[in-house]
Amino acid sequence: MLDANRLRVLVEVAHAGSIAAAAERMSFTPPALSQQLTKLERELGCTLLERGRGGVRLTEAGRVLLEHGERVLGELRDAEAAVRAVAHEVPRRLSLGAFASAGKILVPSALAAFGHTHPHVRLALSDVEPPEGYGLVASADLDLLITHRYPGVALPAVAGLHRERLFADPLLLVLPRGHAAAGRPAVRLADLVADEWICGAPGISNRIALDSVAEAEGVRLNVAYETRDYEVTLALVRAGVGVGLIPRTILRAAPEGEWAATSLEGLDLAREIYVVHRARARDPVPAMVATLREAARRAG
């Protein structure tokens, strides 16, 4: 039978990205963790990690074991929480992971409302960019994950987890105020092929969405400026250097300026916002989910 402590070492190293970072997080020395990983590989008779100067990379066997290891750690932590609940010990910590713009438009009001009704619970927030974070919920390193899905992007598998859609956040076309199409109720994508676009780099969710809709419409767009930061995108639009797609919630929170927003004609584009937690959610996770639903109702 596999040693649970060595399994935890593999999970921590995979999440941290390097043996040194995991050792610091676990308050061990890197050689001690490396020795545990070597023993785990010897037990299984296969290589789990490829070590390099930039960190570690999981082999195919390592990825398989990581998926199981995350669920095992999550079950152990669930067992500990269940026993503590029987002993009437009140949970005192709740950890959330959220992507950057959710941390601006959704999380602040939810944390404030939850803190008011649950003053005994210490809240923790981590930046987690999609599609990352599911493994952290599976291992119970995170109690909740706020994530998204853009058009054209597949949702990750949720084995042993519960995923709930909070709301859909429409993607609006944002143009410089002096653009010829500014003021129209909707603009055809084909009318924007001569424009320079502002979007994330290839592989980033909003770039996948833009590329997929352009392909579906049979047009070729020129992405001249690559950034995943919507505040930078909006600043570039205001400067008149290009056009882009920005979620409506981001625009609501942005100061008015030299930009105009409209829809793409015939296209219903939106990013979907989700909350993810373990299937058997322990207190106070259900209360936070309810708080997030209310914050999402106001945001959406």
Secondary structure as UniProt FT lines:
FT   HELIX           4..16
FT   HELIX           19..26
FT   HELIX           30..44
FT   STRAND          49..52
FT   TURN            53..54
FT   STRAND          55..58
FT   HELIX           60..86
FT   TURN            87..88
FT   STRAND          93..98
FT   TURN            100..101
FT   HELIX           102..105
FT   HELIX           107..117
FT   TURN            119..120
FT   STRAND          122..127
FT   TURN            130..133
FT   HELIX           134..138
FT   TURN            139..140
FT   STRAND          144..149
FT   TURN            151..152
FT   TURN            159..160
FT   STRAND          161..176
FT   TURN            177..178
FT   TURN            180..183
FT   STRAND          186..187
FT   HELIX           189..192
FT   TURN            193..194
FT   STRAND          196..199
FT   TURN            202..203
FT   HELIX           205..217
FT   STRAND          222..226
FT   HELIX           230..238
FT   TURN            239..240
FT   STRAND          243..247
FT   HELIX           248..253
FT   STRAND          259..264
FT   TURN            265..266
FT   STRAND          270..278
FT   TURN            283..284
FT   HELIX           285..299
//
